[in-house]
Structures are given as C-alpha cells and as structure tokens.
Amino acid sequence: MAKKRRSVSLSFVLLRFGIVMLGCMLLCCFLWYWLFIRLVNTGFFYNAYTSSQQVEQMLAGDPETFVSPGEDFLADYALFDHNGKVLESNTKGRKLKKLTSLLHEDASNMRVSRHTYGDGSTVIIRYYYRSEFANPVLRGALPPFEFMWLSSLGAALVFCLLFNTLWLRRRLAAKLKLFGEVSRKVGAQELDFTIPHAGIREYDQALDAMEHMRDALYNSLSSQWAAQQEREAEIAALAHDLKTPLTLVGGNAELLLDEELPESSRRMMETIAASNERARQYVTSFLEASAGEEEAFKSNSLYALFDQLISNTTAIAEARGVCMKVQNDLNGSANVQKDHLLRALGNVVQNAIEHSPVGGSVYLTGSMADGGCQVTVCDEGPGFSKAALQHATERLWRGDTARGADGHNGLGLWFAAQVVKTHEGQLYLSNTKFGGVVTIKF
C-alpha cells in the first residue's frame, strides 16, 4: 500500500508566508534600531533636541552683544540692524527671506527665538526638532539625517515585502508548472506516467482529478488500440485470403488468352486480366499497410501516369455504356506514390462513370495550372447534393441519395481525399448544369 503523502492547505501556506514576512520586518526593525543606537554612541549625528539646546545656550543670560556661533550650530539664524538690514546669517535664499519676514511679525512661534542686543541689533533664530548629521559637509550635501534614516527603514520593509512575495510566487509557480506538464503529456497521449505530488492540498485535489482523467483516457485509448489492432488483423487476414482466388482468376484468364478467341471475347478476357491485376495490387497494398509498410514516393511521368489512368478505366466505362472523353495536357514528372494515386484517381473516375446515364459521357482532363498539375473529372449524372458537397469525402458517408448510394460503402472519395492530402494537394467537389465535377490540384 502506497504511503500517504503529506499535504498542507493553501491557507496554511499563506499564513506561513505572513508570519515569515512579519518576522523579517521585525528583524529589520531590530537591526535598524541597534544600528541607530550605535550611531548615537559614536556621535555620527545630533539628536533631535540638540538644536533647541544650542539656541538656549546661545541666548542664556540675555547677552548684550552677539557672538557668532560655530559650524556645528544647527538652527538657521540672521542678525539684523535696527533698520532691518542683514548683518550676518548662516543661511540664504528662501530660508533667509523667511527669517526676514519673521523680523516684522509679532506672532509667536514655538520654534522661533528672537532677541534684541544692547546695540539695537536683533537676531532671529529658527530651529527644527530633528536629527542632523554631525559632519557639516554631510549636513550641507544630504537631506536631514532623520529623513534619510526613516527612509532606510521604509526601504528595508519594502525589500522584505518584495523578497517574501517573490519567494511565495516562485514556490506557487513551481507547483502550477505541474499542471502544465500533466496537460502536455495528456495532450500528447503520453499516458504511462505518475501524476506528481504538489504538497498543497487544493493543488493535489486538482491533480487527483487529472489522475482520474488520465486513467479513464488511458483505459479508453488502450481499448481503442486493441480494437484497431484486431480490425487490422482481420483486414490482413481477409486480404491474405483474397490472394488465392485472385491468383486463380488471373491464371485462368492468362490461360484463356493463350487460346484462339474471338476478338470481342479476347478484349473481355484482357479486361478481366487487367482488373484482376489491379485487384491483386490493392490486396498487396492492404497487406503492406497492415504490416506497417508504406508505398515509397518515386519520380513518375505525369503524362504516362494519366495515360495509365485512362487505360485502367476505359473498360469500366465501355461496360457501363458510357463514353470517355479525354484531354491529356500534362507534362513533366513528380514524386508520387504511383499505386495509391492511380487507385485514388480511379475511384473518382469510376464514381463518375457509375453516376452517368447509359449513353452519357465522362470528361477527364489533365492540365498544368498555377505551377502544378490539375485533374478534372466531369460526369452527366444528377450532380452532388448539398449534403454531399460537404460530406462526400468523409469516411463511410453514404447519404447522397441524389447520386444513388446503393452498392457503395462510402470509402471511394474518402480514400481519394486522403491520398490527395498525402500528396499535399486539394480535392474539390462542385456541380455544373450537366452534372457533378471533381477537381484535384497538386
């Protein structure tokens, strides 16, 4: 008994993803805070309250004269004379304009200090409650340390989110590939394999359903294969059994041809012998097909091939009282399966002969067209019905009452269409006011 494989639910996978991601974020926060403490201890930056402390120290005791602060002074300041002219400042541009506007305002601001010295000059100081780089160069070139440090935490959290999301996507995508592999093998009818295990309960349930489908399809195809093998064996046995009576018919016909016979009887015996030879070739083809062999493509003269088609079907037309009107404009050669092609074209011509009235005509034309060759067969019968125009080349189709399907097994035009397709050609059915038309193009 196979050991039951362990599976977890998709909800558990997502919950585990959430826990892992939360753990990664907490770890990032811990590392971020630890590094922050280390930077504080090394004096890499000033604390947020350092700026206000420097201002308090600068204005402690209400000094009478202004003393310029050093480079480590964090707040923005400007010293004005009694006329409002800037005497000294550590800032410029918009910040200086803001300090100038504060000189003329009476409104109080908790982050703005104002002090007037004994000589009438006034200093306006504006400070910020934020951490700053201790190094003046870094402080002038980079944004405030506090903004950059908080941004680094945000970037670390976003990185954790992306990393864990991509990890989850990769894991789930790897499981989904199993469905693609199973579908590909089933589509190619490669059914002798074991459905893989995904390890996720919902995925495994879907894979189990595909396993049932694979089993059903495997059993169905196995049954069809066995039935096909049985049919092919029966056809091979039948074809083999037919060889003996055909050999006897052919041998007797050849013996009779050696005798002195009236001209009409001799022509009939020659027709019997030729038809028997074709039937024997068909039986041989059946045996080769049942053995898995296939007729090879060989170069053949198109003109000679068409002439042989005429020779094979003329006797049938004479026996039916139908006149054959032939035009052979073919030339050149082509690689074809000669026996298969003659049998296919013979089926089309014989079909036209059988559906033409006594005294009627069948028009057989071979021509070169559109860089290839074309064979056209026209009869003077009732033509193809609407259904036949769509289905006459289907296997075992016998629904064309307009052309009298009695005695036909629905294989002639089907076989012709298959051979034409093998030769990369097309077979078309149509009607004229005189009868049916079959056009074959290669």
Salt bridges, closest charged atoms under 4 A:
ASP76 OD2 - LYS95 NZ 3.99
GLU132 OE2 - ARG130 NE 2.72
ASP204 OD2 - HIS197 ND1 3.26
GLU211 OE2 - ARG214 NH2 3.02
ASP215 OD1 - ARG214 NH2 2.59
ASP241 OD1 - HIS240 ND1 3.99
GLU277 OE2 - ARG280 NH2 2.68
GLU294 OE2 - HIS340 NE2 3.67
GLU295 OE1 - HIS340 ND1 2.51
GLU354 OE1 - HIS408 NE2 3.10
ASP379 OD2 - ARG403 NH2 3.07
GLU394 OE2 - HIS391 ND1 2.82
